[in-house]
Structure formats: structure tokens, C-alpha cells
Amino acid sequence: MAGRVIFHIDMNSFYASVEQSHNPELKGKPIAIAGNPKERRGIIVTCSYEARARGIYTTMQVHEAKRKYPELLLLPPNFERYREASKAIFAILRTYTDLVEPVSIDEGYLDVTELAEDSHPLTIAEDIQQRILSELDLPCSIGIAPNKFLAKTASDMKKPMGITVLRKRDIQKMLWPLPTIDMHGIGESTAKKLAQLSIQTIGDLAVANADFVKGNMGKNGVRLQARANGEDNRAVDPDSIYDTKSVGNSTTLPIDETDEVQLKAIFGKLSGKVADRLEAKELAGPTISIQTRSNKWQNRTRSLTLNHTIYKKEDIFSQAWKLFEAHWNGEPLRLVGVTVSNVEDKGVATEQLSIFDYEKHAKDEPILEVMASLEAKFGKSVLSKGAAVRKKSYEAKTSFSKDFLDDHDHRGK
């Protein structure tokens, strides 16, 4: 078989597993990581498999979880501990190949195409799984497939400690009968929209008329239909984690808030946090979005794209508050958020000034005069915009002589 060999590594119940590794007395016990149980933000972040066996699940309210299973052991999150564990995991993965793409603190992709020319993919996967378990005392599941989408799908099929191979020729049997909501990349709103188009299963999406899907779902529909047919050409990119597309911050409110003064202060604080993160990453973006969730769990997002990029707190707050004032109907809110998106390096992002916002930038005039003076003396090439660091590029090898995806299905431990 010619093609890529992609792994998706998914740590099992990561935060809980890290706590059990840190304190062996917690092993085999129903534990959950949660926020402050006295406030509404007290929800279950993750829980051990022992807790799941007793009906506890992620996003469950803490008070509901304790009512369901009073013996549940609640632990506050220790993010520094989880970050250290994550670094150790990815350090192990990089001993196998440089083509490692982290996608979150507890999951990532590997392109082992070149490595698989000398070692069987299942042998490599078993070695990775056992090393992470023996060296870090942490369980993981691994999906093996010819592309990222199928590898991600495969890693979800057997937990904990599963190793699953998913071949393109198996998708009709293994994926097509499932409801669309079970497909990676489809959320509740998209599944609902597909259902309105009489597309109920992944198979329905795969065989639907392409023009019909594109006409009703746009580019996202085209992408999802390709995934439903097992097609995904994305490369494993070690640098993609640095390609930040948006920077945002949200907060769950301790009470159902209707006080405009309080909400304005909260938006100001969120805008400040977003500005700080943009500054730290030297990013700016033209699109501002706000998110709200009502006390009836109605989620709403409103956005506006400007003709220039922003990154300062006052600019972010000004635009976010205008959006909020224009769209809030006075309903009690339990969550609000602010996001700046379509971000890029500040040195690359240039503001398109108009007569309407020239005065706002008048304070920049002294530096513009200096730039003009330098260019007049030494030529326009003396100054250039800052640029993002050039990303490493690679071309994944596609020669893999072993026909393992045709000969093996899955293993679970």
C-alpha cells in the first residue's frame, strides 16, 4: 500500500490519570477534577473511569455529581502538574519522529510513514503506549490510519488503552451507520442543520449530492462530506500549534446577571485579558466577537470585522461593548466572552487608515515622520515590516511497502 501512516495519540481521562499517577492512593477510586463547587462554574472537568462507571461525566454539575454518587472524590485542577505531564508525553513522542503535531494538552498526531518502512506500525504503537504507561504511569489510546481524520476517529473507538486501525475500505461498515453527531468535526448545531436536509447518518452525508451539500452548507459542507468518505489531505504539521487563529476569553457568572453596569465592567476585564494575550503573542486581528449564554442555555455569538486590526484593550472593549449593546435583549446572562479572530503577526498586519480614523492615529505621527525621513535619506528598502518566523516545511514520504492497513483491524488492552 502506498500512502501515509498517521497516529493519533489520545490520553485517557488525562487530568484524573495524572492525579492518580501523582498519588497512587487514588488509583482504582472514583475521582473527578472540578472547579469551585460553591459556584455555578463548579462543573466536572474530567473524571476517572471508575467515576464514569458510576454515571459521572464531563461537564456534569458538581452538585449533581455529588448527589448521584456521594462518595465521589473531588479534586481541584492542578494545571502546572498537567502541563508538566504533557511536556513529558510529547518528549517521548518526539523520540520516534520529528513529525509530531500537538493539538491540545493531551492529544496529538504523528506521521510515522518513514519509521514504518522498517518497523510494523502496530509494533510502534504498542511501544509508544507501553513507554508512556511505564515511564509516566499514564494510559493512552492510539488510532492508526492513512490520514488525520481517520486516525482521530480510530483513537476514540477503544478506551482506555486501545490501539485501533481504521482503513478507508472499512468506513462504510464502521462509520456510515452512525448518526452525524458521532462524526469528529460535527457539533449539535451542524447535526441539526444536516437533519433538516434529511441527512441523518454519516453515510447519508457521504453519498448525498455534492452540489446539494455545497449549496446548503457551503465550504464546510464540502469538507465534511470529504471526511465522511474518509478523505483528508492535511499534513502532520509540527508548527501548527503556533498558528493561532483567534484569541478569546470568557467567564461563567456566579449569578444570572442583568445589571448593565456589572456587565460593562466584566466586558472591560475580559477585553483586558484578551489584549494581554494578544500582546504576549504579538498578534492583532480585525474581527471582534462576543459570546453570551442566557440562563436558559441559549448560546449566541455576534461578530464584526473592521477595516483595520486591533489589539489594544480600549479598542477591543469599545467594539465588543457596541456589539453587546446592539444585540442584548435584557435577558439574564450566565456566561459572556470576547474574542479577536483572524489574527496575524502585528508586523504583518497593517491598518488600512481612512479619513474617519486618521485622527485616532494622529498620536503615531511622530514615528511616521521618522520613517519618512529615513526612507528619504536611504531609500524605501531601508525599512521593512516585521514578519512571522518562517515555518518549517516538509513533504511526508508516501512509500510504505507493508500492507498493514489491509491485514489488521484493531487491538485493545
C-alpha positions, 0 to 999 in steps of 0.5 A: 500500500502506498500512502501515509501512516498517521497516529493519533495519540489520545490520553485517557481521562488525562487530568484524573490519570495524572492525579492518580499517577501523582498519588497512587492512593487514588488509583482504582477510586472514583475521582473527578477534577472540578472547579469551585463547587460553591459556584455555578462554574463548579462543573466536572472537568474530567473524571476517572473511569471508575467515576464514569462507571458510576454515571459521572461525566464531563461537564456534569454539575458538581452538585449533581455529581455529588448527589448521584454518587456521594462518595465521589472524590473531588479534586481541584485542577492542578494545571502546572502538574498537567502541563508538566505531564504533557511536556513529558508525553510529547518528549517521548513522542518526539523520540520516534519522529520529528513529525509530531503535531500537538493539538491540545494538552493531551492529544496529538498526531504523528506521521510515522510513514518513514519509521514504518518502512522498517518497523510494523506500525502496530509494533510502534504503537504498542511501544509508544503506549507501553513507554508512556504507561511505564515511564509516566504511569499514564494510559493512552489510546492510539488510532492508526490510519492513512490520514488525520481524520481517520486516525482521530476517529480510530483513537476514540473507538477503544478506551482506555488503552486501545490501539485501533486501525481504521482503513478507508475500505472499512468506513462504510461498515464502521462509520456510515451507520452512525448518526452525524453527531458521532462524526469528529468535526460535527457539533449539535448545531451542524447535526441539526442543520444536516437533519433538516436536509434529511441527512441523518447518518454519516453515510447519508452525508457521504453519498448525498449530492455534492452540489446539494451539500455545497449549496446548503452548507457551503465550504464546510459542507464540502469538507465534511462530506470529504471526511465522511468518505474518509478523505483528508489531505492535511499534513502532520504539521509540527508548527501548527500549534503556533498558528493561532487563529483567534484569541478569546476569553470568557467567564461563567457568572456566579449569578444570572446577571442583568445589571448593565453596569456589572456587565460593562465592567466584566466586558472591560476585564475580559477585553483586558485579558484578551489584549494581554494575550494578544500582546504576549503573542504579538498578534492583532486581528480585525474581527471582534466577537462576543459570546453570551449564554442566557440562563436558559442555555441559549448560546449566541455569538455576534461578530464584526470585522473592521477595516483595520486590526486591533489589539489594544484593550480600549479598542477591543472593549469599545467594539465588543461593548457596541456589539453587546449593546446592539444585540442584548435583549435584557435577558439574564446572562450566565456566561459572556466572552470576547474574542479577536479572530483572524489574527496575524503577526502585528508586523504583518498586519497593517491598518488600512487608515481612512479619513474617519480614523486618521485622527485616532492615529494622529498620536503615531505621527511622530514615528511616521515622520521618522520613517519618512525621513529615513526612507528619504535619506536611504531609500524605501528598502531601508525599512521593512515590516516585521514578519512571522518566523518562517515555518518549517516545511516538509513533504511526508514520504508516501512509500510504505511497502507493508500492507498493514492497513489491509491485514489488521483491524484493531487491538485493545488492552 
